Amino acid sequence: MAAVLMSLFHPERLADLRMQRVNCNNTPAILISGERLEGVFLIEIADGKIINFYAIRNPDKLLAVATLRQISR
């Protein structure tokens, strides 16, 4: 799966990208960043299998992901 994600980006940029496992909207996700946040890829899993794969690449939506929030009850 990592190879598929990395193929989404230009080869000359690959050395500068970082991948991080995160939880986004209560779903396992992979955050890819370099000098800036490049995208978040959510992986929906059922019965141990990937059933859906969502990509967030819209810069306006990525701002919400990049903003740290304090969660309280």
C-alpha positions as CSV (number, residue, x, y, z in Angstrom):
1,M,0.0,0.0,0.0
2,A,2.8,2.4,0.7
3,A,4.1,2.0,-2.8
4,V,0.7,2.9,-4.2
5,L,0.6,6.1,-2.0
6,M,4.1,7.1,-2.9
7,S,3.3,6.7,-6.7
8,L,0.8,9.6,-6.3
9,F,3.7,12.0,-5.9
10,H,6.5,13.1,-8.3
11,P,9.7,11.0,-7.9
12,E,11.9,14.0,-7.2
13,R,9.9,14.9,-4.1
14,L,9.9,11.4,-2.6
15,A,13.0,11.9,-0.5
16,D,11.5,14.8,1.3
17,L,8.1,13.2,2.2
18,R,7.3,11.7,5.6
19,M,4.5,9.2,6.3
20,Q,2.8,8.9,9.6
21,R,0.1,6.7,10.9
22,V,-2.7,8.7,12.5
23,N,-6.4,8.5,13.5
24,C,-8.6,10.9,11.4
25,N,-12.4,11.0,12.1
26,N,-12.0,7.9,14.1
27,T,-10.6,6.0,11.1
28,P,-7.0,4.7,10.6
29,A,-5.2,7.1,8.2
30,I,-1.8,7.9,6.7
31,L,-0.6,11.5,6.8
32,I,1.9,12.4,4.2
33,S,3.9,15.6,4.6
34,G,7.0,17.3,3.3
35,E,7.5,21.1,3.7
36,R,3.7,21.2,4.0
37,L,0.9,18.7,4.5
38,E,0.5,16.9,1.2
39,G,-2.5,14.6,2.0
40,V,-4.3,12.4,4.4
41,F,-5.4,8.9,3.2
42,L,-8.1,7.2,5.3
43,I,-8.4,3.5,5.3
44,E,-11.8,1.9,6.2
45,I,-11.3,-1.7,7.4
46,A,-13.9,-4.4,8.0
47,D,-13.2,-8.0,8.9
48,G,-9.5,-7.4,8.5
49,K,-9.8,-6.2,4.9
50,I,-9.6,-2.7,3.4
51,I,-13.1,-1.9,2.1
52,N,-12.7,1.8,1.3
53,F,-9.8,4.2,0.7
54,Y,-10.3,7.9,0.9
55,A,-7.9,10.6,-0.1
56,I,-8.0,14.2,1.2
57,R,-5.8,16.5,-0.9
58,N,-8.0,19.7,-1.0
59,P,-5.8,22.4,0.7
60,D,-8.8,23.9,2.4
61,K,-9.7,20.6,4.0
62,L,-6.1,19.9,4.9
63,L,-6.1,23.1,7.0
64,A,-8.6,21.5,9.4
65,V,-6.3,18.4,9.7
66,A,-3.2,20.5,10.3
67,T,-4.7,22.6,13.1
68,L,-4.1,21.3,16.6
69,R,-7.2,21.2,18.8
70,Q,-7.7,20.8,22.5
71,I,-10.4,18.2,23.1
72,S,-12.3,18.4,26.4
73,R,-15.5,17.2,27.9
